[in-house]
Amino acid sequence: METSKKCITDFKLDNKRVIIRVDFNVPIKNKQIEDDNRIKESLETIKYAIDNNAKVILLSHLGRIKEESDLEKNNLNIVVPRLSELLSKPVKFMDATRGKEVEDTVDNMNPGDVILLQNTRYEDLDGNKESGNDPELGKYWASLGDIFINDAFGTSHRSHASNVGIASHLPNGIGFLIKKELEAMLPTIENPEEPFIIILGGAKVKDKIGVINNLVNKASNILIGGGMAYTFLKAKGYKVGNSLLDNDNMDYVNDLLENYGDKIILPIDTLTSITVDGNSDIYTKDIKDMNDTDIGVDIGPKTVELFKSYILNSKTVIWNGPMGIFEIDKFSKGTKDILTSLVGNRTVIIGGGDTSSAAINMGFAKDFTHISTGGGASLEMLAGNKLPGIEVIDEK
């Protein structure tokens, strides 16, 4: 299914100043980029603009800026060496989000040049101008370009000055990354081939309510692991010890079990520990055997086999949220086993955030129909909601 939104390929880019909103919000540890997947995902659109003689102006955010001390640790300069290497050309970094130096540099660009402005959220330090979609800021950024391309799927569920704001003032389209996201996810959500299985994990029930409400009637089954499973298990009367609980949404869970209990498949065993740091002993226990000090940290082997029996019978799977605290090696087996069982002849959409990170880092980057680059954005899409950063883009 092709998207109806204008795309970068619908414009003549020769000698034009093209502002591309990219997503370089990469994880950083000890002043090193831990995972450059988001930079790599942006390359196709940037290279297309360069190859078509555009003057390329890149905008991205990095982290959150709440106070002065956040500026240095979220300085976007960190991505420049890797981006230059991947593009095989120098990228000029502007240590500013606006001002005379930015304007002069843009005025003096040649076709094929690439500049990257400082972190758009530096503008949040003084009154949340970026995150609040300040109209004057969006208009200012738009004045730097001739065409605006949104290719930051990961922020498309937000109405910010650097997406909705700029798009409101310029001819606009989407880049190849967003095009790929829309064309992979929308048909699967709207018309999944059956049997259709949803796998949900992660910490809180609250984050998944929209997805459940939108897809529960289409799904053959919903397999629930991760931290959110213990809220469901407690609702069914099991002791869950000190496991993560979302007590605020217990009524919702009770209603769901009452109305759709036959569709919802819960863990039958779990890995437990008395701490979540990986330093304590771990045990595999049936759900009915958990004690008051146990914390559930991953699904157990019997649950993996149970979930596999549904997966192997499926034609379409959407997965959002890991099965355990996968960042800690000892608690990652459930997530990895489920990833392994998904490989095969079926449509598999991995819905962004931690799940995508797990799939890529565990070696499954090429094994599935689509691995989304946006956690919050893919959740909104799975919940059937409109994404403001894409809604604002002109139709073809």
C-alpha positions as CSV (number, residue, x, y, z in Angstrom):
1,M,0.0,0.0,0.0
2,E,1.6,3.3,-1.1
3,T,1.3,6.3,1.1
4,S,-0.7,9.3,-0.2
5,K,1.7,11.8,1.3
6,K,4.1,13.8,-0.8
7,C,7.6,12.3,-0.7
8,I,11.1,13.8,-1.3
9,T,11.0,12.2,-4.8
10,D,8.0,14.5,-5.7
11,F,10.2,17.6,-5.7
12,K,12.9,19.1,-7.9
13,L,15.8,19.6,-5.5
14,D,18.4,21.1,-7.8
15,N,20.0,24.1,-6.0
16,K,17.2,24.2,-3.4
17,R,17.8,24.5,0.3
18,V,16.2,21.4,1.7
19,I,15.6,21.2,5.5
20,I,15.4,17.6,6.6
21,R,14.2,16.7,10.1
22,V,16.1,13.6,11.0
23,D,16.2,11.5,14.1
24,F,19.7,11.5,15.5
25,N,18.4,10.9,19.1
26,V,21.0,8.1,19.6
27,P,21.9,6.4,23.0
28,I,25.1,7.8,24.4
29,K,27.3,6.4,27.2
30,N,30.6,7.7,28.4
31,K,30.6,10.3,25.5
32,Q,30.4,7.5,22.9
33,I,27.5,6.6,20.6
34,E,26.2,3.2,21.7
35,D,24.0,2.4,18.8
36,D,24.2,4.3,15.4
37,N,21.1,2.6,13.9
38,R,19.1,5.9,13.7
39,I,21.9,7.7,11.9
40,K,22.1,4.8,9.4
41,E,18.4,4.8,8.9
42,S,18.5,8.5,7.8
43,L,21.2,8.1,5.2
44,E,19.0,7.2,2.2
45,T,17.0,10.4,2.3
46,I,20.1,12.6,3.0
47,K,22.1,10.9,0.1
48,Y,19.1,11.3,-2.3
49,A,19.1,15.1,-1.5
50,I,22.9,15.4,-2.0
51,D,22.8,13.3,-5.3
52,N,20.0,15.7,-6.6
53,N,22.2,18.8,-5.9
54,A,20.3,20.1,-2.9
55,K,21.8,22.2,-0.2
56,V,21.0,20.1,2.9
57,I,20.1,21.5,6.3
58,L,19.7,18.9,9.0
59,L,17.7,19.3,12.2
60,S,17.4,16.8,15.0
61,H,17.0,16.7,18.8
62,L,19.0,14.7,21.2
63,G,17.8,13.8,24.7
64,R,15.7,16.3,26.8
65,I,16.8,19.7,27.8
66,K,15.3,20.8,31.1
67,E,18.2,22.8,32.7
68,E,21.6,24.3,31.8
69,S,23.5,21.1,32.8
70,D,21.6,19.1,30.0
71,L,23.2,21.2,27.2
72,E,26.7,19.7,27.2
73,K,25.6,16.1,27.6
74,N,23.1,16.5,24.7
75,N,25.4,18.4,22.3
76,L,24.5,17.1,18.8
77,N,28.2,17.6,17.8
78,I,28.7,14.0,18.9
79,V,27.1,12.6,15.8
80,V,29.1,14.6,13.3
81,P,32.2,12.4,12.9
82,R,30.0,9.2,12.4
83,L,27.6,11.0,10.0
84,S,30.5,12.4,7.9
85,E,32.0,8.9,7.8
86,L,28.8,7.3,6.7
87,L,28.1,10.0,4.0
88,S,31.7,10.0,2.9
89,K,31.7,13.7,3.0
90,P,32.3,16.4,5.6
91,V,29.2,17.7,7.5
92,K,29.5,21.2,8.8
93,F,28.2,21.6,12.4
94,M,26.6,24.8,13.5
95,D,26.8,25.2,17.3
96,A,23.6,27.3,17.3
97,T,19.9,26.8,16.5
98,R,19.5,30.2,15.0
99,G,21.3,33.6,14.5
100,K,23.5,35.4,12.0
101,E,26.2,32.8,11.7
102,V,23.5,30.1,10.8
103,E,22.0,32.5,8.2
104,D,25.3,33.4,6.7
105,T,26.4,29.8,6.5
106,V,23.1,28.8,4.8
107,D,23.4,31.7,2.3
108,N,26.9,30.5,1.4
109,M,26.1,26.9,0.8
110,N,26.8,25.1,-2.5
111,P,24.7,22.3,-3.9
112,G,25.7,19.0,-2.2
113,D,26.8,20.8,1.0
114,V,25.4,19.4,4.3
115,I,25.1,21.4,7.5
116,L,23.7,20.2,10.9
117,L,22.3,22.7,13.4
118,Q,22.7,22.3,17.1
119,N,20.1,20.2,19.0
120,T,16.6,21.6,18.3
121,R,15.7,21.1,22.0
122,Y,18.3,23.7,23.1
123,E,15.3,25.9,22.3
124,D,13.4,24.3,25.2
125,L,15.7,25.9,27.8
126,D,13.9,29.2,27.4
127,G,10.2,28.4,27.5
128,N,9.9,25.0,25.6
129,K,9.9,26.7,22.3
130,E,10.7,23.5,20.3
131,S,8.5,21.0,22.2
132,G,5.7,23.6,22.5
133,N,5.8,24.3,18.8
134,D,6.4,28.0,19.2
135,P,5.0,29.6,16.0
136,E,7.8,32.2,15.7
137,L,10.5,29.5,15.9
138,G,8.9,27.2,13.3
139,K,8.6,30.2,11.0
140,Y,12.2,31.2,11.6
141,W,13.5,27.7,10.8
142,A,11.3,27.6,7.7
143,S,12.9,30.8,6.5
144,L,16.2,29.0,6.1
145,G,14.9,26.6,3.5
146,D,12.9,26.2,0.3
147,I,11.5,22.7,0.9
148,F,10.9,20.7,4.2
149,I,11.2,17.0,4.4
150,N,10.2,15.1,7.6
151,D,12.1,11.9,8.0
152,A,12.1,11.6,11.8
153,F,9.5,9.0,12.4
154,G,10.5,8.8,16.1
155,T,9.2,12.3,16.8
156,S,6.2,12.3,14.4
157,H,3.7,11.7,17.3
158,R,4.8,15.1,18.7
159,S,3.7,18.5,17.4
160,H,7.1,20.4,17.6
161,A,8.4,23.5,16.0
162,S,10.9,21.4,14.0
163,N,8.3,19.2,12.3
164,V,4.7,20.7,12.4
165,G,6.0,24.2,12.8
166,I,8.3,24.2,9.7
167,A,5.9,22.2,7.6
168,S,3.2,24.8,8.1
169,H,5.3,27.3,6.1
170,L,7.0,25.4,3.3
171,P,6.3,22.9,0.5
172,N,6.8,19.6,2.3
173,G,7.0,15.9,2.1
174,I,8.3,12.8,3.9
175,G,11.6,11.0,3.5
176,F,12.3,7.4,2.7
177,L,12.4,6.3,6.4
178,I,8.9,7.6,7.2
179,K,7.6,6.2,3.8
180,K,9.0,2.8,4.8
181,E,7.4,3.0,8.2
182,L,3.9,3.9,6.8
183,E,4.0,1.4,4.0
184,A,5.0,-1.5,6.3
185,M,2.8,-0.7,9.3
186,L,-0.5,0.7,8.0
187,P,-1.6,-2.3,5.9
188,T,-0.6,-4.7,8.6
189,I,-2.6,-2.8,11.3
190,E,-5.6,-2.3,9.1
191,N,-5.8,-5.7,7.4
192,P,-3.7,-8.3,9.1
193,E,-3.6,-11.8,7.6
194,E,-5.0,-14.3,10.2
195,P,-4.2,-15.8,12.6
196,F,-3.0,-12.5,13.9
197,I,-1.1,-12.5,17.2
198,I,-0.1,-9.4,19.3
199,I,2.8,-9.8,21.7
200,L,3.0,-7.1,24.4
201,G,5.6,-6.6,27.1
202,G,7.5,-3.8,28.7
203,A,6.9,-2.2,32.1
204,K,3.4,-0.8,32.3
205,V,-0.1,-1.7,31.2
206,K,-0.8,2.1,30.9
207,D,1.5,2.4,27.8
208,K,-0.3,-0.4,25.9
209,I,-4.0,0.5,26.6
210,G,-4.4,2.3,23.2
211,V,-2.9,-0.6,21.3
212,I,-5.1,-3.2,23.1
213,N,-8.3,-1.2,22.6
214,N,-7.5,-0.7,18.9
215,L,-6.5,-4.3,18.0
216,V,-8.1,-6.6,20.6
217,N,-11.1,-7.4,18.3
218,K,-8.8,-8.1,15.3
219,A,-6.4,-10.2,17.2
220,S,-6.7,-14.0,17.5
221,N,-4.6,-13.8,20.7
222,I,-2.6,-11.3,22.8
223,L,0.5,-12.8,24.5
224,I,1.5,-10.8,27.5
225,G,5.0,-10.9,29.0
226,G,7.4,-8.3,30.6
227,G,6.6,-6.3,33.7
228,M,3.0,-5.7,32.6
229,A,2.2,-9.4,32.9
230,Y,2.4,-9.3,36.7
231,T,-0.5,-6.8,36.9
232,F,-2.6,-9.3,34.8
233,L,-1.5,-12.2,37.0
234,K,-2.3,-10.4,40.2
235,A,-5.8,-9.6,38.7
236,K,-6.2,-13.4,38.3
237,G,-5.4,-13.9,42.0
238,Y,-1.8,-15.0,41.8
239,K,0.8,-13.8,44.3
240,V,3.4,-11.8,42.4
241,G,5.7,-10.8,45.3
242,N,7.6,-7.5,44.6
243,S,7.2,-7.6,40.9
244,L,6.3,-4.5,38.9
245,L,2.6,-3.6,39.3
246,D,0.4,-1.0,37.6
247,N,-2.2,-0.7,40.3
248,D,-3.8,2.4,38.7
249,N,-5.0,0.3,35.8
250,M,-6.1,-2.8,37.7
251,D,-9.8,-2.1,36.9
252,Y,-9.0,-1.9,33.2
253,V,-7.1,-5.2,33.4
254,N,-10.0,-6.9,35.2
255,D,-12.5,-5.7,32.6
256,L,-10.2,-6.9,29.8
257,L,-9.9,-10.4,31.4
258,E,-13.6,-10.5,31.9
259,N,-14.5,-9.6,28.3
260,Y,-11.5,-11.1,26.3
261,G,-10.1,-13.6,28.8
262,D,-10.1,-16.4,26.1
263,K,-7.8,-14.3,23.9
264,I,-5.3,-13.2,26.5
265,I,-2.4,-15.6,27.1
266,L,-0.3,-15.0,30.3
267,P,3.0,-16.5,31.5
268,I,2.8,-19.9,33.3
269,D,6.3,-19.6,34.7
270,T,8.8,-16.9,35.4
271,L,12.4,-16.1,36.2
272,T,12.6,-14.5,39.7
273,S,15.2,-12.7,41.7
274,I,15.1,-10.6,44.9
275,T,16.8,-7.7,43.1
276,V,16.7,-6.4,39.5
277,D,20.4,-5.7,39.0
278,G,21.4,-9.2,38.0
279,N,23.6,-9.7,41.1
280,S,21.2,-11.9,43.1
281,D,20.5,-15.6,42.5
282,I,17.8,-16.3,40.0
283,Y,15.2,-19.1,40.1
284,T,12.7,-20.4,37.6
285,K,9.3,-20.8,39.2
286,D,5.7,-21.7,38.2
287,I,3.5,-18.7,38.5
288,K,1.6,-20.3,41.4
289,D,4.9,-20.7,43.4
290,M,6.0,-17.1,43.7
291,N,6.7,-15.8,47.2
292,D,6.5,-12.4,48.8
293,T,10.1,-11.4,48.1
294,D,10.2,-12.6,44.5
295,I,10.5,-10.1,41.6
296,G,9.7,-11.4,38.1
297,V,12.5,-10.5,35.7
298,D,11.8,-12.6,32.6
299,I,9.4,-15.2,31.2
300,G,10.3,-18.8,32.0
301,P,11.0,-21.7,29.6
302,K,7.4,-23.2,29.8
303,T,6.0,-19.8,28.9
304,V,8.4,-19.6,25.9
305,E,7.0,-22.9,24.7
306,L,3.4,-21.8,25.3
307,F,3.9,-18.5,23.4
308,K,5.8,-20.4,20.6
309,S,2.8,-22.7,20.1
310,Y,0.7,-19.6,19.2
311,I,3.4,-17.9,17.2
312,L,4.1,-21.0,15.0
313,N,0.4,-21.1,14.1
314,S,0.3,-17.3,13.2
315,K,0.4,-15.5,9.8
316,T,0.9,-12.0,11.3
317,V,2.6,-10.8,14.5
318,I,3.0,-7.4,15.9
319,W,5.3,-7.1,18.9
320,N,5.8,-4.2,21.3
321,G,7.7,-4.5,24.6
322,P,10.4,-7.0,25.7
323,M,9.6,-10.1,27.7
324,G,12.0,-9.3,30.6
325,I,14.7,-6.9,31.7
326,F,16.6,-7.8,28.5
327,E,19.4,-5.2,29.1
328,I,20.8,-7.5,31.7
329,D,22.2,-10.7,30.1
330,K,20.7,-13.1,32.7
331,F,17.2,-11.7,32.1
332,S,17.4,-11.6,28.3
333,K,16.7,-15.2,27.3
334,G,12.9,-14.9,27.1
335,T,13.1,-12.0,24.7
336,K,15.8,-13.8,22.6
337,D,13.8,-17.1,22.5
338,I,10.7,-15.3,21.3
339,L,12.7,-13.4,18.6
340,T,14.1,-16.8,17.4
341,S,10.6,-18.3,17.2
342,L,9.3,-15.4,15.1
343,V,11.8,-16.0,12.3
344,G,9.9,-17.7,9.4
345,N,7.2,-17.4,6.8
346,R,4.9,-14.7,8.4
347,T,4.6,-11.0,8.6
348,V,6.4,-9.7,11.7
349,I,6.3,-6.0,12.8
350,I,8.6,-5.1,15.6
351,G,7.1,-1.9,17.1
352,G,10.0,0.4,18.0
353,G,11.8,1.4,21.2
354,D,13.3,-1.4,23.4
355,T,11.9,-4.2,21.3
356,S,13.6,-2.9,18.1
357,S,16.8,-2.3,20.0
358,A,16.7,-5.9,21.3
359,A,16.0,-7.3,17.9
360,I,18.9,-5.5,16.2
361,N,21.4,-6.0,19.0
362,M,20.5,-9.7,19.4
363,G,21.3,-10.2,15.7
364,F,17.8,-10.2,14.1
365,A,18.1,-7.0,12.1
366,K,17.3,-8.6,8.8
367,D,14.9,-11.3,9.9
368,F,11.6,-9.5,10.0
369,T,9.2,-7.7,7.7
370,H,9.7,-4.4,9.5
371,I,11.6,-3.1,12.6
372,S,10.3,0.3,13.5
373,T,12.6,3.2,14.5
374,G,10.1,4.9,16.7
375,G,8.9,3.7,20.1
376,G,6.2,6.3,21.0
377,A,5.3,7.0,17.4
378,S,4.8,3.3,16.6
379,L,2.7,2.8,19.8
380,E,0.5,5.8,18.7
381,M,0.1,4.2,15.2
382,L,-0.7,0.8,16.7
383,A,-3.3,2.5,18.8
384,G,-4.9,3.9,15.6
385,N,-4.0,7.5,16.4
386,K,-3.0,10.2,13.9
387,L,0.7,11.4,14.1
388,P,0.8,15.2,13.9
389,G,4.2,15.3,12.2
390,I,2.8,13.2,9.4
391,E,-0.7,14.6,9.3
392,V,0.7,18.1,8.5
393,I,2.5,16.8,5.4
394,D,0.8,17.7,2.0
395,E,-1.1,15.0,0.1
396,K,0.2,14.1,-3.4
